[in-house]
Amino acid sequence: MITFITGLVYSFTSDSVIIDNNGIGYFIYFSHPEKLSLQEKITVFTFQHFREDGTVLYGFLSMDELDLFKKLITVKGLGPKTAMAILSNTTYDQLVNSIENGDVNYLKKMPSVGSKTASQIILDLKGKLVEVNNNDSNKKSNPLVQQALDGLKSLGYKASELSSITSQLNSLQLNSVDEYLKEGLKLLVKLKGI
């Protein structure tokens, strides 16, 4: 299972990106290409979807958005393409708020979402997103630190372990996600006394 890919933005379109990771190009369906720049080094958190005709990767800039995507595709009748289209046409916070507030009209503005699907999204997800949303608002500090913490989370570290090193990482003045990841790993190793 591919959990995340770090590399350079080789090219992108309105709904996808190709990441160059050590000379291998990964084609990833991507929700917000307007946030990308060519040759920029980024970490994309991925969901690997297996179909009869092959394997597809869906990518996100944060673990929270990936978690929201995973929740959306659990909704009856809502597949990965529709979930990706929804995330491409709104922000994380707007979507969570509309679901929590039962705003059918807002959800109906999303591509391929009618009244029935909008109601189903609210029925299936209302009350299950608040914790994710609170975590997101608590972590709005340095975006590089956030990406590094999301990377460490995907490696299996617990939220309690990560919260104990967040302030230390925020106090550092580093230039890349990789540098913060390395420092984060060192701090976690110290914590465990290894």
C-alpha positions, -999 to +999 in steps of 0.1 A: +000+000+000+014+034-010+008+058+019+026+089+007+050+100-020+076+128-017+090+142-049+090+170-074+060+182-093+067+170-129+034+182-144-002+187-134-037+192-149-070+203-135-075+170-117-041+153-115-004+156-108+026+136-118+052+134-090+088+125-099+102+104-071+138+095-079+131+092-116+098+073-113+067+093-123+036+086-102+002+097-117-021+108-089-056+122-091-053+154-071-080+176-056-063+211-055-038+215-084-040+253-080-018+248-049+010+233-070+041+248-087+063+229-113+095+214-098+082+221-063+091+194-037+060+182-020+046+152+000+013+138-013-007+115+010-023+089-011-053+065-012-046+034-034-078+023-051-079-011-068-102-016-098-106-043-124-087-023-150-058-013-127-047+006-096-055+043-092-039+068-067-058+097-052-036+123-035-040+150-008-017+176+008-028+166+043-037+135+063-069+153+074-081+157+038-072+121+031-092+109+062-122+130+050-120+114+015-119+079+031-150+088+051-168+102+020-163+069+001-180+050+029-212+068+020-237+046+002-236+053-035-206+076-034-174+065-051-138+078-052-144+100-084-174+118-069-156+122-035-126+137-053-148+160-073-165+172-041-131+179-024-119+198-055-148+222-054-148+232-017-124+236+012-119+211+040-135+234+066-165+243+044-173+207+036-170+196+073-192+225+084-218+219+058-221+182+068-222+190+105-248+217+100-269+194+077-267+219+048-282+199+019-283+230-004-245+235-001-238+199-008-261+199-038-238+225-054-211+198-056-206+179-089-227+147-093-244+153-059-282+155-059-306+158-030-306+121-023-268+119-022-265+151-002-289+137+024-271+104+025-237+122+032-252+140+061-270+109+074-238+088+073-212+114+084-228+140+106-212+138+141-182+117+128-161+146+115-160+170+145-129+153+161-110+155+127-120+192+124-108+200+159-075+183+153-071+203+121-077+237+138-053+228+166-024+222+142-025+253+121+011+264+126+040+260+103+027+241+072+060+222+068+057+210+104+021+199+097+032+179+067+060+163+087+036+154+115+012+139+090+040+119+075+050+106+110+013+098+117+012+077+085+043+058+098+023+047+128+031+072+155+003+080+179-013+114+182-001+116+218+035+110+208+032+136+180+016+163+202+046+159+226+071+170+199+050+196+180+061+227+199+097+216+196+094+212+159+076+246+156+105+262+174+130+250+147+137+271+115+141+244+089+136+247+051+118+215+041+094+188+051+122+162+050+143+182+075+113+184+099+106+147+094+142+138+103+142+160+134+108+146+144+121+111+142+151+120+163+128+136+190+105+105+190+135+082+193+147+103+223+112+101+239+113+063+237+147+062+252+161+041+223 
